[in-house]
Amino acid sequence: MKIIAMIPARYAATRFPAKLMQTLGDKTVIRHTHDNAVQTGLFDEVMVVTDSDIIYQEIVSHGGSAKMSMREHESGSDRIAEAVEDMDVDIVLNIQGDEPFVQAEPLKKLLDVFKEDKNVQVASLMQILKDQKLIDDPNYVKVAVDKNMNALFFSRSVIPYPRDKNIASIYYEHIGVYAFRKQALLDFTNWPITPLEAAEKVECLRYLENGVPMKMVVTEYMGIEIDTVEDLQRAEKLLAK
């Protein structure tokens, strides 16, 4: 089974423009993500897919593999679907470019679900959120799951809403790391943007709205996703430890 990691990398991020080219320690955010994905040893190939010549040159000039997108795309999944369309691959793992603390263990757990259950088409990672400030923060996408750990809904709002304060609720943060069987990814890019996806600006809702289950895998720690200047500052402190 051929497994590749694709890292969609857009230069003009809405909340934090050029965040992938910000320096974190001794190199850029996008290089941390790429290099750590390579170092996991889990993939037959790791490739950055980007709309930016700046990001493209940043990767290839340091010996990495990168590919320029030929079209404009609404989501990272659309971007990598274009890149893998003509590739011979079974499982595609999508690592967001702003996830510089990529680790092998959670990615292996994510890939293992495809070996354990041949019916799984799409899977993703989540971690428990305990800080109320982060639970309330719309930059942190929350996910509710059923008893089989399939996603019920993704939202920037607080889900579940704690109507009964006496009941302890578990809050999961969706981490922007997905794995797909190739055909499931190609199906995704052929579907139009769905209403809930458009409202929440959360692309994986497109799968749920089209009736495709998404298996969720709990990981204890995935580091920090760089969405804001404050996130970058937190990442710098973590890297310095």
Order of alpha helices (4+ residues) and beta strands (2+ residues): beta-beta-beta-alpha-beta-alpha-beta-alpha-beta-alpha-beta-alpha-beta-beta-beta-alpha-alpha-alpha-beta-alpha
